[in-house]
Amino acid sequence: MTDDDQPNHLLHYRKQMGLTQPQVAGLLGWKNIKAISMMESGNTEPTLKTALRLSAIYRTPVEFLYHDRYVKLRSEIREKEAKAASFGQQQELPLIFSHPDEPPPEDSFPEFPEDTLSQDCNPETLNI
C-alpha cells in the first residue's frame, strides 16, 4: 500500500507523537488496542467523538487525520455549491421612478381585472 492509498493518517500521527497503540487506547479510556488497529488499517471508522479525541491526542485537526476523505468531501460540496449558486441567480428588474419623492407612474403597476380584486380570499376558490 503506497502512502497515497492510505485510508487515513492515524498511524503516521501516532508515531509522530511517539505513542504506542496501548497508550492511545489508554488515553481514549479503552481496555484493548483492537479498535485502534482496525481504525489505523481503515477497516473501521471512528465515531465523531473518537475522531475528535484522536485529534486532541495527536494535536492535529481531524481533516489531517483523514486528509484524502476530507479533500474528496470538500470537492463534492464545492461542486454542489457552484450548482446551487447558478440556480439561485435571478434577474433583478429595475424600478423606474423619476424622482425618489414622486410616486411611481400608474403604468408601472400590472393591470388586474376588477373581478379579481374584489374576490375574497377563500382557500377553496384559490388554487393553493
Secondary structure, 3 states (H helix, E strand, C coil): CCHHHCCCCHHHHHHHCCCCHHHHHHHHCCCCCHHHHHHHHCCCCCCHHHHHHHHHHHCCCHHHHCHHHHHHHHHHHHHHHHHHHHHHCCCCCCCCCCCCCCCCCHHHCCCCCHHHHHCCCCCCCCCC
